[in-house]
């Protein structure tokens, strides 16, 4: 009997790959396949990498949605504007100098 459940809570590459192999081997159509063979292994690696990267990007996107966990300057500025704060960028120091030249020995 095929299992219709795929574990999606593990977002580490090796866990994803193992879960994909377990899920596919439980399906009637894939019971006799060798998942360590080069062709099938490449496809499972591709699916696992894609899932891993998408999980990472979703996590980073979730972090940027809140001021407390934002790490990108653009996100922090956007959140600060909603709170009525207008952040300024770092500026270099300036000084006004007056030079007086007195020629000598002419």
Secondary structure, DSSP 4 states (H G I P E B T S, - for coil): --------S--SHHHHHHHHHHHHHHSGGGTT--TTSHHHHHHHHHHHHHHHHHHHHHHHHHHHTSGGG--SHHHHHHHHHHTT----------------------
